[in-house]
Amino acid sequence: MKKARLKKSVDERFWAKVDKTDTCWNWTAYKLFNGYGRFSIRGATDYAHRISWELATGKYPKGKHVLHTCDNPGCVRPEHLFLGTMEENMVDRNEKKRQYNNEKLHCRHGYPFSYAKKHRIAKDCKTCEISRRYKTNADPELTKERNKRSYAKRTNKKP
């Protein structure tokens, strides 16, 4: 005779995968490469911190994201989570200097970054970006020389 298997509730399954410390409650089950935990409910997989928010407070409104106050992607402690927009998340990231290439002052070709876009992570400065777009050299003097040669070639005149 088979024994009846008791199914655990979502709460029991979820909180069994959490290591509760004095500060953060860390997710111990599957994590993505960036440290965010994942959890499945009836075949649907979502981020562990989002599910923690839903278990503690209910569904979050459409267009809102569940953000961390502790900046620990593996944390699922409801007191460390709050709702916000993607823009608020990006502003928070920038203020706390958590974005990729934060300390870079020069592009990979040595030119200073002459502009900053709100949510963009740039590898190159404006000069290099324009050069790449128009397939020219990043150095303005070399670009002028190349343009002179190109004009001379097209018009059969010496530069």
PyMOL CGO cylinders between C-alpha atoms (Angstrom):
from pymol import cmd
from pymol.cgo import CYLINDER

trace = [
    CYLINDER, 0.00, 0.00, 0.00, 1.36, 3.41, -1.00, 0.3, 1, 1, 1, 1, 1, 1,
    CYLINDER, 1.36, 3.41, -1.00, 1.79, 6.11, 1.57, 0.3, 1, 1, 1, 1, 1, 1,
    CYLINDER, 1.79, 6.11, 1.57, 0.04, 9.37, 0.88, 0.3, 1, 1, 1, 1, 1, 1,
    CYLINDER, 0.04, 9.37, 0.88, 2.54, 12.10, 0.16, 0.3, 1, 1, 1, 1, 1, 1,
    CYLINDER, 2.54, 12.10, 0.16, 1.80, 15.30, 2.00, 0.3, 1, 1, 1, 1, 1, 1,
    CYLINDER, 1.80, 15.30, 2.00, 2.37, 18.36, -0.13, 0.3, 1, 1, 1, 1, 1, 1,
    CYLINDER, 2.37, 18.36, -0.13, 4.10, 21.27, 1.53, 0.3, 1, 1, 1, 1, 1, 1,
    CYLINDER, 4.10, 21.27, 1.53, 2.55, 24.68, 1.16, 0.3, 1, 1, 1, 1, 1, 1,
    CYLINDER, 2.55, 24.68, 1.16, 4.33, 27.33, -0.89, 0.3, 1, 1, 1, 1, 1, 1,
    CYLINDER, 4.33, 27.33, -0.89, 5.24, 29.14, 2.35, 0.3, 1, 1, 1, 1, 1, 1,
    CYLINDER, 5.24, 29.14, 2.35, 6.89, 26.03, 3.80, 0.3, 1, 1, 1, 1, 1, 1,
    CYLINDER, 6.89, 26.03, 3.80, 8.78, 25.23, 0.60, 0.3, 1, 1, 1, 1, 1, 1,
    CYLINDER, 8.78, 25.23, 0.60, 9.96, 28.82, 0.17, 0.3, 1, 1, 1, 1, 1, 1,
    CYLINDER, 9.96, 28.82, 0.17, 11.11, 29.59, 3.72, 0.3, 1, 1, 1, 1, 1, 1,
    CYLINDER, 11.11, 29.59, 3.72, 12.90, 26.20, 3.97, 0.3, 1, 1, 1, 1, 1, 1,
    CYLINDER, 12.90, 26.20, 3.97, 15.34, 27.56, 1.37, 0.3, 1, 1, 1, 1, 1, 1,
    CYLINDER, 15.34, 27.56, 1.37, 16.22, 30.69, 3.39, 0.3, 1, 1, 1, 1, 1, 1,
    CYLINDER, 16.22, 30.69, 3.39, 19.12, 31.16, 5.81, 0.3, 1, 1, 1, 1, 1, 1,
    CYLINDER, 19.12, 31.16, 5.81, 17.94, 33.77, 8.33, 0.3, 1, 1, 1, 1, 1, 1,
    CYLINDER, 17.94, 33.77, 8.33, 20.75, 35.85, 9.86, 0.3, 1, 1, 1, 1, 1, 1,
    CYLINDER, 20.75, 35.85, 9.86, 20.70, 39.00, 11.98, 0.3, 1, 1, 1, 1, 1, 1,
    CYLINDER, 20.70, 39.00, 11.98, 20.89, 41.20, 8.88, 0.3, 1, 1, 1, 1, 1, 1,
    CYLINDER, 20.89, 41.20, 8.88, 19.86, 39.62, 5.58, 0.3, 1, 1, 1, 1, 1, 1,
    CYLINDER, 19.86, 39.62, 5.58, 17.84, 36.48, 4.96, 0.3, 1, 1, 1, 1, 1, 1,
    CYLINDER, 17.84, 36.48, 4.96, 19.86, 34.79, 2.24, 0.3, 1, 1, 1, 1, 1, 1,
    CYLINDER, 19.86, 34.79, 2.24, 18.42, 32.55, -0.44, 0.3, 1, 1, 1, 1, 1, 1,
    CYLINDER, 18.42, 32.55, -0.44, 20.19, 29.15, -0.34, 0.3, 1, 1, 1, 1, 1, 1,
    CYLINDER, 20.19, 29.15, -0.34, 18.57, 27.39, -3.29, 0.3, 1, 1, 1, 1, 1, 1,
    CYLINDER, 18.57, 27.39, -3.29, 19.18, 28.03, -6.99, 0.3, 1, 1, 1, 1, 1, 1,
    CYLINDER, 19.18, 28.03, -6.99, 20.71, 31.41, -7.89, 0.3, 1, 1, 1, 1, 1, 1,
    CYLINDER, 20.71, 31.41, -7.89, 21.48, 33.04, -11.20, 0.3, 1, 1, 1, 1, 1, 1,
    CYLINDER, 21.48, 33.04, -11.20, 24.99, 34.21, -12.12, 0.3, 1, 1, 1, 1, 1, 1,
    CYLINDER, 24.99, 34.21, -12.12, 24.17, 37.68, -10.74, 0.3, 1, 1, 1, 1, 1, 1,
    CYLINDER, 24.17, 37.68, -10.74, 23.19, 36.35, -7.30, 0.3, 1, 1, 1, 1, 1, 1,
    CYLINDER, 23.19, 36.35, -7.30, 19.40, 36.63, -7.59, 0.3, 1, 1, 1, 1, 1, 1,
    CYLINDER, 19.40, 36.63, -7.59, 17.51, 33.58, -6.31, 0.3, 1, 1, 1, 1, 1, 1,
    CYLINDER, 17.51, 33.58, -6.31, 14.87, 31.76, -8.34, 0.3, 1, 1, 1, 1, 1, 1,
    CYLINDER, 14.87, 31.76, -8.34, 11.83, 29.83, -7.12, 0.3, 1, 1, 1, 1, 1, 1,
    CYLINDER, 11.83, 29.83, -7.12, 9.08, 27.91, -8.93, 0.3, 1, 1, 1, 1, 1, 1,
    CYLINDER, 9.08, 27.91, -8.93, 5.40, 27.82, -8.06, 0.3, 1, 1, 1, 1, 1, 1,
    CYLINDER, 5.40, 27.82, -8.06, 3.24, 25.46, -10.13, 0.3, 1, 1, 1, 1, 1, 1,
    CYLINDER, 3.24, 25.46, -10.13, 5.68, 25.56, -13.05, 0.3, 1, 1, 1, 1, 1, 1,
    CYLINDER, 5.68, 25.56, -13.05, 6.11, 29.34, -13.09, 0.3, 1, 1, 1, 1, 1, 1,
    CYLINDER, 6.11, 29.34, -13.09, 9.57, 30.54, -12.02, 0.3, 1, 1, 1, 1, 1, 1,
    CYLINDER, 9.57, 30.54, -12.02, 10.20, 34.01, -10.62, 0.3, 1, 1, 1, 1, 1, 1,
    CYLINDER, 10.20, 34.01, -10.62, 12.82, 35.85, -8.60, 0.3, 1, 1, 1, 1, 1, 1,
    CYLINDER, 12.82, 35.85, -8.60, 12.91, 34.77, -4.94, 0.3, 1, 1, 1, 1, 1, 1,
    CYLINDER, 12.91, 34.77, -4.94, 12.81, 38.34, -3.61, 0.3, 1, 1, 1, 1, 1, 1,
    CYLINDER, 12.81, 38.34, -3.61, 9.61, 39.02, -5.59, 0.3, 1, 1, 1, 1, 1, 1,
    CYLINDER, 9.61, 39.02, -5.59, 7.97, 35.90, -4.18, 0.3, 1, 1, 1, 1, 1, 1,
    CYLINDER, 7.97, 35.90, -4.18, 9.10, 36.90, -0.69, 0.3, 1, 1, 1, 1, 1, 1,
    CYLINDER, 9.10, 36.90, -0.69, 7.40, 40.27, -1.19, 0.3, 1, 1, 1, 1, 1, 1,
    CYLINDER, 7.40, 40.27, -1.19, 4.20, 38.59, -2.38, 0.3, 1, 1, 1, 1, 1, 1,
    CYLINDER, 4.20, 38.59, -2.38, 4.15, 36.14, 0.53, 0.3, 1, 1, 1, 1, 1, 1,
    CYLINDER, 4.15, 36.14, 0.53, 4.64, 38.97, 3.04, 0.3, 1, 1, 1, 1, 1, 1,
    CYLINDER, 4.64, 38.97, 3.04, 2.47, 41.74, 1.57, 0.3, 1, 1, 1, 1, 1, 1,
    CYLINDER, 2.47, 41.74, 1.57, 0.50, 40.43, -1.40, 0.3, 1, 1, 1, 1, 1, 1,
    CYLINDER, 0.50, 40.43, -1.40, 0.83, 41.08, -5.12, 0.3, 1, 1, 1, 1, 1, 1,
    CYLINDER, 0.83, 41.08, -5.12, 2.82, 44.10, -6.24, 0.3, 1, 1, 1, 1, 1, 1,
    CYLINDER, 2.82, 44.10, -6.24, 1.19, 46.53, -8.71, 0.3, 1, 1, 1, 1, 1, 1,
    CYLINDER, 1.19, 46.53, -8.71, 1.87, 46.31, -12.42, 0.3, 1, 1, 1, 1, 1, 1,
    CYLINDER, 1.87, 46.31, -12.42, 4.74, 48.56, -13.50, 0.3, 1, 1, 1, 1, 1, 1,
    CYLINDER, 4.74, 48.56, -13.50, 6.44, 48.34, -10.10, 0.3, 1, 1, 1, 1, 1, 1,
    CYLINDER, 6.44, 48.34, -10.10, 9.54, 46.37, -9.20, 0.3, 1, 1, 1, 1, 1, 1,
    CYLINDER, 9.54, 46.37, -9.20, 10.65, 44.85, -5.91, 0.3, 1, 1, 1, 1, 1, 1,
    CYLINDER, 10.65, 44.85, -5.91, 13.91, 46.59, -4.93, 0.3, 1, 1, 1, 1, 1, 1,
    CYLINDER, 13.91, 46.59, -4.93, 16.50, 45.92, -2.22, 0.3, 1, 1, 1, 1, 1, 1,
    CYLINDER, 16.50, 45.92, -2.22, 17.52, 48.42, 0.46, 0.3, 1, 1, 1, 1, 1, 1,
    CYLINDER, 17.52, 48.42, 0.46, 20.48, 46.20, 1.45, 0.3, 1, 1, 1, 1, 1, 1,
    CYLINDER, 20.48, 46.20, 1.45, 21.94, 45.83, -2.09, 0.3, 1, 1, 1, 1, 1, 1,
    CYLINDER, 21.94, 45.83, -2.09, 22.24, 42.07, -1.56, 0.3, 1, 1, 1, 1, 1, 1,
    CYLINDER, 22.24, 42.07, -1.56, 20.64, 40.31, -4.57, 0.3, 1, 1, 1, 1, 1, 1,
    CYLINDER, 20.64, 40.31, -4.57, 20.27, 37.06, -2.58, 0.3, 1, 1, 1, 1, 1, 1,
    CYLINDER, 20.27, 37.06, -2.58, 18.37, 38.71, 0.28, 0.3, 1, 1, 1, 1, 1, 1,
    CYLINDER, 18.37, 38.71, 0.28, 14.67, 37.81, 0.64, 0.3, 1, 1, 1, 1, 1, 1,
    CYLINDER, 14.67, 37.81, 0.64, 13.96, 39.51, 3.98, 0.3, 1, 1, 1, 1, 1, 1,
    CYLINDER, 13.96, 39.51, 3.98, 10.68, 41.43, 3.50, 0.3, 1, 1, 1, 1, 1, 1,
    CYLINDER, 10.68, 41.43, 3.50, 11.92, 44.35, 5.65, 0.3, 1, 1, 1, 1, 1, 1,
    CYLINDER, 11.92, 44.35, 5.65, 14.79, 44.85, 3.17, 0.3, 1, 1, 1, 1, 1, 1,
    CYLINDER, 14.79, 44.85, 3.17, 12.46, 45.03, 0.16, 0.3, 1, 1, 1, 1, 1, 1,
    CYLINDER, 12.46, 45.03, 0.16, 10.43, 47.93, -1.17, 0.3, 1, 1, 1, 1, 1, 1,
    CYLINDER, 10.43, 47.93, -1.17, 8.45, 48.78, -4.29, 0.3, 1, 1, 1, 1, 1, 1,
    CYLINDER, 8.45, 48.78, -4.29, 9.73, 51.20, -6.89, 0.3, 1, 1, 1, 1, 1, 1,
    CYLINDER, 9.73, 51.20, -6.89, 9.93, 51.92, -10.60, 0.3, 1, 1, 1, 1, 1, 1,
    CYLINDER, 9.93, 51.92, -10.60, 12.78, 50.93, -12.90, 0.3, 1, 1, 1, 1, 1, 1,
    CYLINDER, 12.78, 50.93, -12.90, 13.89, 54.58, -12.98, 0.3, 1, 1, 1, 1, 1, 1,
    CYLINDER, 13.89, 54.58, -12.98, 14.05, 54.73, -9.18, 0.3, 1, 1, 1, 1, 1, 1,
    CYLINDER, 14.05, 54.73, -9.18, 16.12, 51.54, -9.23, 0.3, 1, 1, 1, 1, 1, 1,
    CYLINDER, 16.12, 51.54, -9.23, 18.58, 53.06, -11.72, 0.3, 1, 1, 1, 1, 1, 1,
    CYLINDER, 18.58, 53.06, -11.72, 18.88, 56.28, -9.69, 0.3, 1, 1, 1, 1, 1, 1,
    CYLINDER, 18.88, 56.28, -9.69, 19.49, 54.22, -6.53, 0.3, 1, 1, 1, 1, 1, 1,
    CYLINDER, 19.49, 54.22, -6.53, 22.13, 52.18, -8.38, 0.3, 1, 1, 1, 1, 1, 1,
    CYLINDER, 22.13, 52.18, -8.38, 23.90, 55.29, -9.62, 0.3, 1, 1, 1, 1, 1, 1,
    CYLINDER, 23.90, 55.29, -9.62, 23.84, 57.02, -6.21, 0.3, 1, 1, 1, 1, 1, 1,
    CYLINDER, 23.84, 57.02, -6.21, 25.34, 53.95, -4.55, 0.3, 1, 1, 1, 1, 1, 1,
    CYLINDER, 25.34, 53.95, -4.55, 27.88, 53.58, -7.39, 0.3, 1, 1, 1, 1, 1, 1,
    CYLINDER, 27.88, 53.58, -7.39, 26.95, 49.97, -8.11, 0.3, 1, 1, 1, 1, 1, 1,
    CYLINDER, 26.95, 49.97, -8.11, 26.90, 50.17, -11.91, 0.3, 1, 1, 1, 1, 1, 1,
    CYLINDER, 26.90, 50.17, -11.91, 29.43, 48.52, -14.19, 0.3, 1, 1, 1, 1, 1, 1,
    CYLINDER, 29.43, 48.52, -14.19, 32.37, 50.76, -15.24, 0.3, 1, 1, 1, 1, 1, 1,
    CYLINDER, 32.37, 50.76, -15.24, 31.52, 53.25, -12.50, 0.3, 1, 1, 1, 1, 1, 1,
    CYLINDER, 31.52, 53.25, -12.50, 35.08, 54.46, -11.88, 0.3, 1, 1, 1, 1, 1, 1,
    CYLINDER, 35.08, 54.46, -11.88, 36.08, 54.74, -15.53, 0.3, 1, 1, 1, 1, 1, 1,
    CYLINDER, 36.08, 54.74, -15.53, 37.00, 58.29, -16.55, 0.3, 1, 1, 1, 1, 1, 1,
    CYLINDER, 37.00, 58.29, -16.55, 38.39, 57.49, -20.00, 0.3, 1, 1, 1, 1, 1, 1,
    CYLINDER, 38.39, 57.49, -20.00, 37.28, 55.22, -22.83, 0.3, 1, 1, 1, 1, 1, 1,
    CYLINDER, 37.28, 55.22, -22.83, 39.38, 52.28, -23.98, 0.3, 1, 1, 1, 1, 1, 1,
    CYLINDER, 39.38, 52.28, -23.98, 41.16, 54.57, -26.48, 0.3, 1, 1, 1, 1, 1, 1,
    CYLINDER, 41.16, 54.57, -26.48, 42.15, 57.09, -23.82, 0.3, 1, 1, 1, 1, 1, 1,
    CYLINDER, 42.15, 57.09, -23.82, 39.64, 59.84, -24.60, 0.3, 1, 1, 1, 1, 1, 1,
    CYLINDER, 39.64, 59.84, -24.60, 37.76, 61.32, -21.62, 0.3, 1, 1, 1, 1, 1, 1,
    CYLINDER, 37.76, 61.32, -21.62, 34.06, 60.56, -21.31, 0.3, 1, 1, 1, 1, 1, 1,
    CYLINDER, 34.06, 60.56, -21.31, 32.50, 63.82, -22.42, 0.3, 1, 1, 1, 1, 1, 1,
    CYLINDER, 32.50, 63.82, -22.42, 28.90, 62.94, -21.74, 0.3, 1, 1, 1, 1, 1, 1,
    CYLINDER, 28.90, 62.94, -21.74, 26.80, 60.80, -19.49, 0.3, 1, 1, 1, 1, 1, 1,
    CYLINDER, 26.80, 60.80, -19.49, 23.53, 59.23, -20.48, 0.3, 1, 1, 1, 1, 1, 1,
    CYLINDER, 23.53, 59.23, -20.48, 21.13, 58.50, -17.67, 0.3, 1, 1, 1, 1, 1, 1,
    CYLINDER, 21.13, 58.50, -17.67, 20.93, 54.69, -17.83, 0.3, 1, 1, 1, 1, 1, 1,
    CYLINDER, 20.93, 54.69, -17.83, 23.60, 53.74, -20.35, 0.3, 1, 1, 1, 1, 1, 1,
    CYLINDER, 23.60, 53.74, -20.35, 26.78, 51.89, -19.58, 0.3, 1, 1, 1, 1, 1, 1,
    CYLINDER, 26.78, 51.89, -19.58, 29.27, 53.25, -22.09, 0.3, 1, 1, 1, 1, 1, 1,
    CYLINDER, 29.27, 53.25, -22.09, 32.46, 51.54, -23.21, 0.3, 1, 1, 1, 1, 1, 1,
    CYLINDER, 32.46, 51.54, -23.21, 33.49, 54.43, -25.44, 0.3, 1, 1, 1, 1, 1, 1,
    CYLINDER, 33.49, 54.43, -25.44, 33.38, 58.20, -25.27, 0.3, 1, 1, 1, 1, 1, 1,
    CYLINDER, 33.38, 58.20, -25.27, 31.34, 60.40, -27.60, 0.3, 1, 1, 1, 1, 1, 1,
    CYLINDER, 31.34, 60.40, -27.60, 34.31, 60.81, -29.96, 0.3, 1, 1, 1, 1, 1, 1,
    CYLINDER, 34.31, 60.81, -29.96, 34.77, 57.05, -30.35, 0.3, 1, 1, 1, 1, 1, 1,
    CYLINDER, 34.77, 57.05, -30.35, 31.04, 56.45, -30.68, 0.3, 1, 1, 1, 1, 1, 1,
    CYLINDER, 31.04, 56.45, -30.68, 30.77, 58.98, -33.53, 0.3, 1, 1, 1, 1, 1, 1,
    CYLINDER, 30.77, 58.98, -33.53, 33.89, 57.56, -35.16, 0.3, 1, 1, 1, 1, 1, 1,
    CYLINDER, 33.89, 57.56, -35.16, 32.48, 54.05, -35.05, 0.3, 1, 1, 1, 1, 1, 1,
    CYLINDER, 32.48, 54.05, -35.05, 29.12, 55.19, -36.37, 0.3, 1, 1, 1, 1, 1, 1,
    CYLINDER, 29.12, 55.19, -36.37, 30.67, 56.94, -39.36, 0.3, 1, 1, 1, 1, 1, 1,
    CYLINDER, 30.67, 56.94, -39.36, 33.58, 54.48, -39.69, 0.3, 1, 1, 1, 1, 1, 1,
    CYLINDER, 33.58, 54.48, -39.69, 36.20, 57.16, -39.18, 0.3, 1, 1, 1, 1, 1, 1,
    CYLINDER, 36.20, 57.16, -39.18, 39.25, 57.28, -36.97, 0.3, 1, 1, 1, 1, 1, 1,
    CYLINDER, 39.25, 57.28, -36.97, 38.66, 58.56, -33.42, 0.3, 1, 1, 1, 1, 1, 1,
    CYLINDER, 38.66, 58.56, -33.42, 41.48, 61.12, -33.75, 0.3, 1, 1, 1, 1, 1, 1,
    CYLINDER, 41.48, 61.12, -33.75, 40.03, 64.30, -35.35, 0.3, 1, 1, 1, 1, 1, 1,
    CYLINDER, 40.03, 64.30, -35.35, 43.33, 65.16, -37.12, 0.3, 1, 1, 1, 1, 1, 1,
    CYLINDER, 43.33, 65.16, -37.12, 43.59, 61.73, -38.72, 0.3, 1, 1, 1, 1, 1, 1,
    CYLINDER, 43.59, 61.73, -38.72, 39.93, 61.94, -39.70, 0.3, 1, 1, 1, 1, 1, 1,
    CYLINDER, 39.93, 61.94, -39.70, 40.53, 65.27, -41.49, 0.3, 1, 1, 1, 1, 1, 1,
    CYLINDER, 40.53, 65.27, -41.49, 43.50, 63.76, -43.33, 0.3, 1, 1, 1, 1, 1, 1,
    CYLINDER, 43.50, 63.76, -43.33, 41.46, 60.73, -44.34, 0.3, 1, 1, 1, 1, 1, 1,
    CYLINDER, 41.46, 60.73, -44.34, 38.64, 62.97, -45.56, 0.3, 1, 1, 1, 1, 1, 1,
    CYLINDER, 38.64, 62.97, -45.56, 41.08, 65.03, -47.67, 0.3, 1, 1, 1, 1, 1, 1,
    CYLINDER, 41.08, 65.03, -47.67, 42.47, 61.88, -49.30, 0.3, 1, 1, 1, 1, 1, 1,
    CYLINDER, 42.47, 61.88, -49.30, 38.97, 60.55, -49.91, 0.3, 1, 1, 1, 1, 1, 1,
    CYLINDER, 38.97, 60.55, -49.91, 37.88, 63.85, -51.50, 0.3, 1, 1, 1, 1, 1, 1,
    CYLINDER, 37.88, 63.85, -51.50, 41.00, 63.92, -53.69, 0.3, 1, 1, 1, 1, 1, 1,
    CYLINDER, 41.00, 63.92, -53.69, 40.35, 60.36, -54.81, 0.3, 1, 1, 1, 1, 1, 1,
    CYLINDER, 40.35, 60.36, -54.81, 36.75, 61.13, -55.76, 0.3, 1, 1, 1, 1, 1, 1,
    CYLINDER, 36.75, 61.13, -55.76, 37.57, 64.34, -57.64, 0.3, 1, 1, 1, 1, 1, 1,
    CYLINDER, 37.57, 64.34, -57.64, 40.95, 63.28, -59.10, 0.3, 1, 1, 1, 1, 1, 1,
    CYLINDER, 40.95, 63.28, -59.10, 42.65, 66.24, -57.39, 0.3, 1, 1, 1, 1, 1, 1,
    CYLINDER, 42.65, 66.24, -57.39, 45.78, 66.17, -55.29, 0.3, 1, 1, 1, 1, 1, 1,
    CYLINDER, 45.78, 66.17, -55.29, 45.22, 66.87, -51.59, 0.3, 1, 1, 1, 1, 1, 1,
]
cmd.load_cgo(trace, "trace")
